[in-house]
Amino acid sequence: MVSSGDSSQHAQLILGDEDSRKTGTRIHDVFLSFRGEDTHACFTSHLYASLQNLGINVFKDDHSLQRGDHISKSLMQAIQDSQISVIVFSTNYAESQWCLEELVEIMKCRRIQGQVVLPVFYGVDPSEVRNQTGEFGKAFQSLLKRISKKEEEDDESLDLKLGLGSVNSLREYPELREAANLAGVVVLNARNESEAIKDIVKNITRLLDKTDLFVANNPVGVESRVQDMIKLLEQDIQQSNDVFLLGMWGMGGVGKTTIGKAIYNKIGRDFDGRSFLANIREVWEEKAGQVNLQEQLLSDICKDTTTKIQSIENGKIILKDRLCHKRVLIVLDDVNTLDQLNVLCGSHHWFGLGSRIIITTRDRYILRGSRVNLIYEMKHMDDSESIELFSWHAFKQASPTKDLAGISRNVVEYSGGLPLALEVLGSYLFDREVAEWYSALEKLKRIPNNQVQKKLKISYDGLNDDAEKEIFLDIACFFIGIDRNDATLILNGCGLYAEIGISILVERSLVTVDDKNRLRMHDLLRDMGREVVREKSPEDPEARSRLWLHDDVLDVLSDQSGTKAIKGLALKLPRVDAKCFSTKAFKKMKRLKLLLLAGVKLDGNFECLSRNLRWLSWNEFPLTHIPTNLFLGNLVSIELENSNVKLMWKEAQRMEHLKILNLSHSHCLTHTPDFSYMPNLEKLVLKDCPMLSEVSPSIGHLNKILLINFKDCINLSSLPRSIYKLKSLKTLILSGCKKLDKLEEDLEQLESLTTLLANDTAITRVPFSIVSSKSIGYISLCGYEGFSRDVFPSIIWSWMSPTNNLRSPFQTSAAMSSLVSFDVPSSSFNELSSFSDHLPRLRSLRVDCNSVDQLSLDAKTILNALYATVSKEFESTATTSHAPDMKTFTLIQRCSEVHVSGSQHSFKSLLIQMGMNCQVTNILKEKILQMHK
């Protein structure tokens, strides 16, 4: 039976449960039930402290207060208001009526509220609790005897005391059996107490899930990137377990923060403490933001909310003192200045061994030098990941609907694998009509999505000065796909300090440089930059600083409405749509510096064009010569490809600033210009000028020239002797000059020449003087039908061949006893594979091959070893101011059809010697491997 008082209490308890279920709130994270005299001084106190240190709200009844036989209503309420109950079963737990009443209430909350119960068996076996045997059973029997005695004295039934029934039913105590059957933790001795507490805390933290960060509703591609990062974070644990700093670098919206959160959730509980400092760039600018970040770091890891940091310098000292013995995981999100790193992560010595610090940033410069151990470059999503992420937001499923599959691929292509854009555009297009989809995509081609624009523009706004912003805008509008060196020369001509400027843009993830040294930019960053220009004057294109859209440019030129605001203009039309405009359209564009035209004709007085022009790129230039009244004095680059030019000009102008001249594919060009009028020229490109038959001797005046390219000038039969006086020339390309049959012995005077390409020419012999060259790194003479010893002078042939028939394949050179030559006969791969041991002393190498397959295999073996050795040599001297102290060798490549005596087969012969430049060997390696794929 239940007394009226008990009924009332029972009703209150049920009401409390209902309230709790209705509100869904819990006051306490964990309720600890334990027998104080068994565990309070050790295990329970340590467990309580560990949970508190993680910010977990634990209710632990104060055992210093005097108790009665029955738990109070407030204690019952505390149990009901807890999300998890931890029951520490110890030897004397069942001797306490108080503990058993707690247990009854806990198990009731489990049944009614779904409360999580975690039993801990401290010094007792679960079976002893389940069956009330052993020491635990004795303690329980002691309680029963005490209750029986009191029952006799008070003449009152036991069920009124415990609300459980008679003494007989107590012997079959169901809550003990029920709790003992739950999965729990067994602590049988003191040796595993510490590990047990860690396991319990980890389990509770997981169950509470209160410190995890929200990652994403649809975490497509997250797990694979997280695993890649974790492998990097764990790579040195087996060796030193030192503090490890990992930089995560990439453009805005690529998912750095998302991956950082996922890693924080995945491995954070394995550390003594963890902290995720979000949006550091924004918080840093707030009032007291810097100190607030330091205090958050202290609070997250040390659970210290009372210590107030007085100043930044004071905070650095406190953080170092408090964290230096803790193994921590810290994620510093969106770092954009070195000051932020210095204040929040001063050095490796701030943290305990095994700590891991992750820094996310858009600026690679933040991570340079020894600031981090490793840099992880964020990759964009592949096509499969992109379509799935987009679909979750646009269709609420993993793939597009059939009617929108095609345009979905167009949107995904536009997004360029950028998660931010995929999510924003997908959400924007959700539940819209097909016509709206097509309209939105057309709009995006002119006006970027505002949310994406705002996120990406953060990087632009964070640039240091106007010069860097101007460089970015010029690249976005005109220089994508242009050689970095060419762009640098042109932008320098505009007064923009392009070397440092472009480097900063690359570090800030705004620009990339591909493997051919061309400037690249993500399409969305390009559109962001162009939108910065457009939004200055949305309605009036003529008032913008740069024009690139066909319609806008056509309107401005047709209406002759250009203004001095215009600094750059590009109009490229197909040949079939070529248009003609009056030069008067440019009259008001006084500040025009960059002019890119294709398929365009201009009629009128060329004095109307700006005198500030720095770059004139005019594909299909229609005139036979550059107009006399076009001012060229400030031009840095003239590019007139596919032009009708016969002579460059009728009246020469002095062009002090000209660095680049490109008249390639000008099929009417017969003579080069007088080069004495362009004394600072660095790059001369006259490819595929089939009528070109004469090179002006004035070419010898180009004292700063670096590259000359006469490729496929099929009528060019000779070079002026003055060309051999060019001491600055590094690259000379003569390939395809089929009438060119001779290189002069003066070739040795080209003291800076590193690369000579003369494939498919009539040249039959390399000058003897090549032996004296100290700079030559790569010679290519492919296509000559003849024997190797006919092309290369005898001294080079003997240089590359052993001089006597020793039994060993290694032969000592008479000239240099410390060096060896290596002669590998046909089909001696085992001997070839051993030559790498002698590479440091190798002077020459000759390999006889009897098949293309063997040649390919041998070349790969040789070059792999060669490149590895030279790279190692290069790295070992990278910190010195001079090259390795070694004799300069020559790399000579000879690719020709060679008839082998006694054989019916022909094969390609490759003659290779070691060079000092490891990049050269790499180029050669790739060239040979591609040749034999």
N, C-alpha and C positions, 0 to 999 in steps of 0.2 A: 504494500500500500504506500501511497504517497500522501504526506500531510498537506494541509491547505497551504502552509508556508512554502513547502517544497513545490507545490503546484504553481504558486505565484511566481516563484523563482524560475521554474521551468518555462512558464509562459514568457517571462522576460527574456530568457535565453533564446527562445525561438524567435521572439520579436527582434532581438539583436541580430540573429542570423539573417532574418528577412531584410532588415535595414542594410546589413552589410552586403547582401546579394544585390539589393536595389541600387545602392550607391556605387558598388564595385570598387570601393576604396578600402585600403588597409592602413592602419596607423603604424604597425610594426612590420618589418621585413621578416624577422626571425624571433620566435619564442624559444628560450632555452629552458628545458626541464631537466633537473639534475639533483642529486643528493649532495648537499654542500660538504658534509664531513668526508665524503669519499673523493671528490674531484675539484672542489672549489679552489683550492690553493694551487693547483697545478693545471691539469688538463683543461677544465672548463674556463679558467681565467685566460689561458693562452688562446683558446678558441674564440672567446669573446673579444679579446684584443685584436686578433687577426681580422675578424669580421668588421669590427669598428674601424680599423685602419683602412678598410676598403670603402668606407662610407656607408656600410650596411647598418640599418637601424635595428638593434637587437634589444629585446626585452629580457632582462635577467633579473629575477626577483631578488631583492636585497636580503640575503640570508642573515645579515647582522640584526635584522629586526626580529623581535619575538613573534613567534607564530602560535596560532591556535591549532586545533586539530583539523579544522576545515579551511579550505581556501576561500578567500574573500570574493565578493562580487567583482571588485576591480581587477582581481587576478584572472577570473573567468573571462572578463571582458577583454583583457589583454590577449588571452589565448585566441578568442574569437576574432580579434582585430589583427592577427598575424597571418602573413602569407605562408610561412613555413614554420613548422615546429620541429626542433631537434631534441630528441629524448636521449639523454646520456644514461643508459642502464649501467649501474655499477653494483658492487656486491651488496650494499645495504639499501639500494634504491627501494626495494619492495618492503622495507621495514618502516618506511615513512608513509603514513596515511595521506599526508599532504601531497607527496609525489604521486601516489596512486590516484588521487582525485584529479590532479593535473592530467594524468594519463587518460582518465575516463573522458575528460572534457576535450582533450586533443583528438582522441579517436572519434568522438562524436562530431567534431568540426570536420574531420576528414570525410566522414560519411555524408554529412549534410551540406557542407560548404565546399567540399573538394580540396580542403587544405592539404598541402604537401607535408608528409611526415617522414623525417629522416632519423632512423634509430642508430645510435652509436653504442656498441657493446664494449664498455671499458672494463677490462679485467674479468669479464664473464663471457661464457659461450652463449650464442643465441639459443641453443637447445635448453640451457638452464633457465633462461627467461621464459621460453615457450612452455616448458613443462614444470617450472618452479622446482628445480632440483639443485643439488650442489649447495654452495655457500649462499647463492641467491635464494634458493628454496628455503634454507634455514632462516634467512632474514624475513622472508615472507611468513613463515610459520610463527616467528617471534611476534610479528604484527597481529596475526590471528589470535594468538594467546592473549595478547594485551587487550585486544578488543573484546574477547570472550570474558575476560576478567572484569572489564569495565561494564560489560553488558549485565553481568550478574550484579554488580554494585548498583548500577543505575536502573536495573530492571527495564531496560529499554532495548528494543530490537535493533539489530545491527543495520537493518535496511534504512532506519531513520538516520543513521550516522553517515553511511556511505551512499545511500540511494541505490544500493546494488542488490539487495535481497538478504538472505540468511547467510550464516557462517558457512553452511554447506555449499551454497552457490559460489561463495568466495573462493573455495578450494578449486573451482573450475574457471577461474578468472578469465573471461574471453578476451579482454583488452590486452592482457599480457601476451596471449597466444597470437592475437591479431597483429600487434606491433612487432613481435619477434619474427613474424613471417614476411615482413617487409624487407626489401633490399636495404642494407645498411653498411656500416663500417665497423670492423672488429679491431680493437686495440688491446692486445693481450699482454703487452709489456711496454716498458718506458722507451725501449729502443726505437720503436716505430711511431711514437707519439707525434713527432714533428711532421713526418710524411703524412700521417693520418689527418692531422689538422689541415695541411695543404690540400689534400684530396677533398675534405669536407668543405673547405672554403671555396675551392674551385667548383664543386658541385652546386653549392648554394648560389654562387655568383651566376652560374649558368642557368639555374632554375629561375632566379629572380630576373635575369636578363636586363638588369637596370643600368648597367654601365656600357652596354653595347650601343654603337652608333647606327643610325639609319643609313643604309647603303643605297638601295634603289628598289623600287617596286618590281622592276624587271632587270635583274643584274646580268644581262647578256654579256658574255665574254669576260666577266669579272674574275671568275674562279681560275681560269688559266693564267691570267696575268698575276693574280695573287700568288699562285704557286711558283711562278717564275721569280717573283720578288722574294718569296720566302727562301727559295734555294740560294739566292744571293746573300740574304741575311744570315743564313746558317753555314755559309761556305767555310768560315774560318773557326768554327766552334771546335772541330776536332784538333786543330793545331794550337791556337793560343787563347781562344775565348776572350780576346780583347774587346774593348769598346769598338763598335762598328758603325760608321756613319754612311748612309746610303742616300744619294741624291736622286730624286725623281724629276725628270726634266721633260717639258713638252709645252706645246701651245695651249692657250686657254680653251677650255671645253673638251679637252681630249680625255679627261677622266682621271686626272692625278688625285684629286680629293677623294673620289669614289674608291679608287684602289687603296689609298691610304687608310680610309675608314674600314674597308674590308680586312686589311691586314691587322689593323688595331683590334678588331673583333676576333679575328682568327687566332692570333697568338698572344694577345695582350695579357691573358690570365696566367701565362707561363712565367711572368716577371713579378718582381717584388712590388712593382707599381707601374702605372701607365698613364699617359696623358696625351690628349689630342688637342692641340692648340689650333683652332680653326680661324681662317680669314685673318691671318696675322697682318697682311698688308693694310686691311681696313682698320683693324683694332689699333694698330700702331699709331695711326693719325688721330685717334680720339684723345680727349683730355685724360691724362693719367693712364693712357692705354698701355704704355710700356711696362709700368709697374703692375698694372692689372694682369698682364700676361705672366709676369714672374710669380705673382701671387696665385694665379690659377695653376701654374705648374707645381708650386709647392703644395697647394691644396689637393690636387689630383693624386699626387704620388705619396705625400706624407699625411694626407687627411688632416692637414693643419689649416683651420679656418680662422685661427686667432692671431697668428703672426702677421703684423702689418709691416710691409716693406716701406721704408722711408724715402729711399732714392734708388735709382737704377744701379749705382755702384754698390750700395748696401745690399740690393737684391742679388747681385752676382756672387757676393761673398756668402750670403745665406744659402743660395742654391747649391753652390759648390760644397759647403760644409754638410748640408743635409742629404745630398744625393750621392756623394762620392763613395758610399759603401752600399748603395742599393743597385740591384740589377733591374734596369728600367727599360721600358719601351716608350719612346716619345715620338710623336708625329708633329712636325712643325709645318703647317699647311699654308701655302701661298706666301713664301718668303720672297721679298724683292729687294732687300738691301743687306749689305754685310753687317751693318749695325744690329740688325735683328738677330743674326746668328751670334754675334759677340755677346749680346745681352742674355739670350736664352740658351745658348749652347757654346759657351766660351771655348772649351777645349775638351779633348777626350778625358782629361783628368777630372772633369766635373762628375763623372758617372762611374758606378761600380763595374767590375769586370762582367762581361757578357751582355752589357747594355747595348741596345739597338736604337739608333736615332735615324728617323726618316725625314728628309727635307724635300718638300714639293715646291717647285719653282718654275716660272716661265723663263728665267734668266740663267743660262748656263754659267755665266761669269761667277755667280754666287758659289758655284760648286768647283771652281778651278783650283789647281794646285793641290795642296794636301788638306784642303778643307773637308773633303769627304774621302772615304775609301773607294767608292765606286759610284758611277753614274748610270742610272737606268733610263734610257730614252723611251718615252711612252710611244707606243705604236698605235696608228689609227686602226679602226676596225676593218676587217676584211669584208668582202661582199656579202658573205653568208651572215656574219654577225650584224652587219648594217641593216640588211633587209629584215632580220628578225626583230631587232630593237625598234626600228621604225614601225613595224607591223603591230607590235604590242601597244604602241601609242596611237597609231592611226586606226587600227581595227580591233584592238583588244584581243588579239590572237597572234600566233607565232608567224603567220604568213599573210600576204595580201589576199583580198578577194579577187576572183578571176577578172572582173570587169575593170579593176584598177591596178592589175599587176604590172602592166606596161608603164604607166605613168609613175607608179611607185618606184620602179627601177630608175626612172629619170630623176626623181626627187633624191633617191639614195645616192645616185651618181653626183648630183649637185652638192650633197652634204659632204662628200669626200671622206667618208669614214669617221667623221667627227661626232661623237656621241651626243654632245650638246645640241647640235643642229638636228640630228635624227629625232631626238626627243621633242624638241620644240616644234619642229615642222610636223611631226607625226601628230602631236596633240592639237596643233592648229588646224590640221586637215580632217581630224576625226569627225565622222558623221556629217560630212559635207557632200554636196552633189558633185557629179563628175565634172560638170561645167565649171564649178568653183575650183576644182583641183587644177584644171588647165589654166584658168585665169590666175590662180595663185602662183603657178610655176612661171608663167610669163612675167608676172610682176617681180618675182625674185631675180630675174635676169637683169633688172634695172635697179630695183630697190631691195636691199637685203632685209630679212626679218629683223625687227627691232630688238627682240630679246637676244638673238644671236649677235647682232651688231654691238649691243651694249656690252656683252661679255667679252667679245674679242677686242673691242676698242680700249679696254683697260690696258693692254700691252702698249698700244700706240700712245695713249695718254701718259704712260709711265716713261716714255723716252726722255732723255736728258735735256735736249734742246731742240730748237727749230731745225738745225742742220740735219739731225737724225730723222726728224719727221719728214723733212723734204726728200731725203734719200728714200725713205720708205714709200712715200707717195709716188715718186718718180718710178721706182721699181714696179709698184702695183699697176701703174698706168702704161709703162713703156718698156721696161727692161726685163720682164720675165722671159727666160730662154736665151738671154744675152750672156756672152762670156763675161765672167766676173772681172777679168783684167780690163776688158774693153769698157765695161760699165764704170769701173773705177777711174779710168782715164777721163772719161766724159764728165762724170760727176765732179771729179777734182777740178776740171775746167770750169765748172759752175760754182766753184768756191765752196764745196761741201765736205771736204776732208773724208773722202769715201773709204779709205782703207780702214780707219777706225770705225767709221759709221756703219759699213756693211758688217764688220765683225760683231758689232753690238747687236745689229738686227738678227744675225744668226744666233747669237747667244740668247736673245730674247724670244727665240722660236718664231720670229716674224718672217724670216727668210731662210731658205736652205740653198745649198750649193750641191749640184749633182756630181756624178763621177766624171763628167766631162767639163767640169768647172763652170757650168752655166747656172745663172741665178734662177731659183724656183720659189714658188710661194703657193701655199694652200689656196684653193679657189675662194674659200670663204674669207680668208685674210685679204686676198686681192679685192674682193667685193667690199670688204670693210673699208679698205683704203680708198677705193673709188667713191664710196658713199661719203667719206669725210670730205672729199672734194665736191661732190654733187650737192650735199646739204648746205654748203655755203651760199649757193644760189640755185635753189631747186627749179625755179621757173625760167631763169635766164642763163642759158649755157655760155653765152659770150662773156659773162661775168665770173666764170670759174677759172681756176688757175691752170687746169689741164682738161683737154678734150680728147676723147678716145672713141665714143659711141658714134657710129656712122651717121645716124640721123642728126645728132647734135652738130657734128662737124659739117655735114652737108648744108644744114640750115645756116650756120655761121658764114661759111664760104660763099654760099649762094646769095645771101643777103648782104654780104660784106659788112657784117655787124661786129667783127672782132674788136676786142679792146686790149688795153695794155695789161689787163689782168692775166691774160693767157701766157703761160710760160712754156707749155708743151702741147703739141697737137699731133695726132696720128690719124691718118685716113688710108686704109688699105682696101682697094677695090679689085675685084676680079678683072682680068684683061678685057673680058667681053663687056664689062660695065664701066669701062674707063670714062672719066669725065674731065672736062676742061673748065678751069676757073680763071678769073682775072687775078693778076698779082695784086691788084688793088685791095683784094680781100684781106691781105696781110698788112696793109699800110699802118693800121692802128695797133698792131701787135708788136709794140716797141720792145717788150721784154721777152719775146719768144726766143727760147734757147734750144728746144728740142723739137725737131720737125721730122716726122716719119711719114713718107708717102709711098704709095704703090698703086699703079693703074691710074695715075693722075697726071694731067697736063696743065701747065700754067702758061698763060698768055699775057704779055705786057712787059712793063718795066720792072726788072728784077731788083732795082733799088728799093722797091717797096718792101722787100723782105728784111726782117730785122738784122741789124748789124751785130746783135748779141748772140746770134746762132752759134751753138757749140757742137751740135750733132745734126748733120744732114744725112738722113738715110732715105734714098729715093730709088726704090726698085722700079725697073723699067723706065729709067730716065730717058725722056723722048728726044733730047737734043743731041747734036753731034759734038758739042763741046759745052763746057760750063760758061754761062753768059758772062761777059766781061764786067757788066755792071752789078753782078752779084758779089757782095762784099764777103770775102773769105777769111779776113784777118783774125777772127776770133774762133774759127772752127777748130775743134779738137779731133773730130772724126768725120770723114767724108766716105759714104758708102753708096756707090752707084752701081749696084749689081744689075745684070741683065740690061745694061744701058745701050744706047745707040752711039755712045761716044767714040769718035775716031781719034781725036786729039783732046787732051784734057782741057786745054784752053788755047785761045789765040794770043791773048796777052796775059802773061804770068803775073800772079800776085804773090807777094811774100806772105807765107803762112807760118809765123813763128810758133803758134800753138798747136799745129797739126801733129797728132800722134798716130792716127790710123788712116790709111788710104786703102780702100777696097773697091776695085773696079772689076771684080770677077764676073765671068760670063758676058763680058762686053765683046761681042763677036766682031765688032768693026774696029776695035782698037789696034792700031798698027805700031805705035811708038809709045814708050813711056814718057811721062812729063820730065821736065828739068827738075831734078831733085834738089838742086841747090837752093830752091825757094822754100823748101820745107826742112830746115836743118834739124828739127827735133823729132822727126818721124821715127816711130818705134816699130810699126807693124805695116808691112807692104804686102797686100794680097792681090794677086793678078791671076787667079785660077781660071782655066778654061777661056783663055783669050786666043783663039786659034789664028788670028791674023797678026798677032804680035810677033815681030821678027827682030826687033832691035830694042836693047836696053840702054838707056842713056848712060854714058860714062860718068855723069854727075852723081850716079848712085854711090860712088866712092866718097861723097861728102856727107853721107848719112852716118854721122859719128855716134848716134844713139840708137841705131836700128837693132832690133832684137830678133825679128822674124822676117824672112823673105819667102814668099810662096809663088812659084811660077808653074804650079802643077798643071799638066795638060795644055801647056802652051806649045802646040805641036809644030809651030813654024819657027820656034826659037832654036837657032843652031849654035849660038855661042854666047858667052857672057863676057862683059868688058873686064879687062884685067884689074880695073879699079875696084871691082867687087871684093877682091881678095884682101883689100886694105881695111875692111870693116872689122875693127878689133872688138866691137861690141856684139856682133852677130852671133846668136846662139843656135838658131834653127834655119837651115837652108833646105827648101823642098823643090826638087827638080823633077819629080816623078812624072812620067808621061810626056816629057819633052823629047819626042822621038828623034829629032834631028840633032840633039845635043850629044856630041861624041867625045867630049874631052873635058877633064878637070885639070887645071894647071897645077904645076908643082908649088905655085904660090899658096896653095890651099893651107899650108902650115901657118901662114900669116893670120889666118882667122883664129886668133888665139883664144876666143871665147866659144868657138863652135863646139856644141855638144851633140847635135843631131844632124845627120846628113841623109836625106831620103832621095834616092835617085833610081827608083824602080822604073822599068820599061823605058829606058833611054838607050842611046847608041854608045854609051860609055863602055869601053872594053878593058879599061885598066885603071886601077886606083893609083893616084900619084905616090911615088916613093916617099914623098915628104910626110905622108900620113903617119909614118913611124915617129916623127918628131912631135906630133901634136900632143899637147899635155891635157887638153880639155875634152877631146872627142869621146863621146860615150856610146854612140849608136850609129852605125852605118848600115843602110839597107840598099842592096843592089840586086833586087829580084828581077827575074825575067831575061837575063842574058843567057843565050844558048851557047854554052861552051864549058871549058874546064875551069875549075877553081884556080889552078896555078896560072891561068892566063889573065885572070882578073886582078888577083892580088900579087904584088911584087914578091920576088923570091925571098926577100928578107922576112916578109910576113909569113910566107908559107913555111920557111924553116923555123921561124919563131914558134909556129904552132905545131911543129912535128919533132919527135925525138930524133936525135942525131946518130944513134947507134943501136945495135940490136942486142940489148941486154936481156937476160932471161926474165927479170922482173919488169912488170909494166911501168914501174916508176923509174924515171931517168933524170939524172942530175944535169942541169944546164952548166955549161962551161963558164958562162958569163956570171952566173949567180949561183954559187954552190949551195946556198941555203934554200933555193927554189927547185922544184921538180917539174918535169913534164910527165904526162900520163897518156899512154897510148893503149887504147882498148881495142883488140881485134874483134872481128865479126863474131857475134853470138857468144860474147863473154860477159854476160850480165852479172855473174857473181863477182868478177873482177871490178866491174863498174860500180857495183853497190858498195864496194869497200873503199872507193876513192875519197869519200867524204872525210875520212880520217886525215887525209893529207891536204885538205882544202886550204888551211892557213899558209901552206908553203907552195901551193899549186901555181905554176907559171903558165902552163898551157895544157890544153886538153884536145885530143883528137879521138873521135869515135867512128869506127867503120860500121856501117849498118847495111844489111842486105835486103831490107824490106821497109816499107813505110810504117808498118805496125811496130817494128823494132825501133825505128827512129823515134816514133811518138813516145814509146815507153822509156827509151833511154833519155830523151830530152826532158821528160817529166822528172825522172830521177835526178838528172844533173842539176836542173834548175831549182828543184825543191831544196837540195842541199846547198846550192850556191846562194840562193836567196836567204836561206836561214842563216848561213855563215856571215854574209855581208850585213844583214840586218843586225845580227848580234854585234858585229864590229862597229856598226854605225851607232847602235844604242850605247855601247860602252864609251863612246867619245862624244855623246850628245851634249854633255855638260861642259865640254871644252870649247874654246873659241876657234879651233882649227880642225882640219880634217885628219883622219887617221894617218899615222906616219907609215905610209906604205907606198910602194911604187905604183904609179898610175898605169893601169892596164887598159886594154881596149876590148870593147865588145864588138865583134864584127859578125853581122848576120849575112849569110849568103844563101839565097833560096833560088836554085836553078835546076833545070833538068840536066843531069850529069850522066854520061854514058860510062858504065863500069866495064872495064876490060874483062872479057870472059863471061859476061852476064848478058842475058837478053832483056833484062829489066832496067828501067830507069828509076831513079829515086831522088828525093830532095836532099841536098847536102847542106848541113848547117855547121858553120864554123863559128865557135863561140869562145870568147875569152873573158876573164873576170874584169869587172869594172868597179870603180870606187863608189858609184852612186847606186844604192840599193833600190831606188825607184826605177832606175833603168833596167835592172835585172828583173824587176817585177813586171814592167811593161813587156820585156822580151819574153818572159815566161808565159804571160797571157797570150801574146801574139802567136807563139809556137803552139801552145795547147789548143787555141782556137783553130789554127791551121790544120790540125790533125784530128779534129773532132769527127 
